[in-house]
Amino acid sequence: MEVGIAELVKHVTKLVEQAEHGEEIIVKRHGKAVAKLTGIEPPKAKRQFGVLKDTVKLYEGWDRDLPVGLWEALAEPETGSRPNTKKRGA
């Protein structure tokens, strides 16, 4: 929406409410845009501890050490070779 300065002064409360609801108001002086009235983003919600309480169940022994064999099986294999870093055509 575009409004002149006189209309802005006359209806400022209504125009601010429209901007709060997402409408962009362009203010013109002598037919030239000079300002823009827009709403601002609401502040982000702060983290709230305890929101996920009782949504995750930890079973007995969840924190035990993994057996060595299982740990080794899950580890990335060591190939002993280095990646090819030579440039082609060199």
Secondary structure, 3 states (H helix, E strand, C coil): CEEEHHHHHHCHHHHHHHHHCCCCEEEEECCEEEEEECCCCCCCCCCCCCCCCCCCCCCCCCCCCCCHHHHHHHCCCCCCCCCCCCCCCC
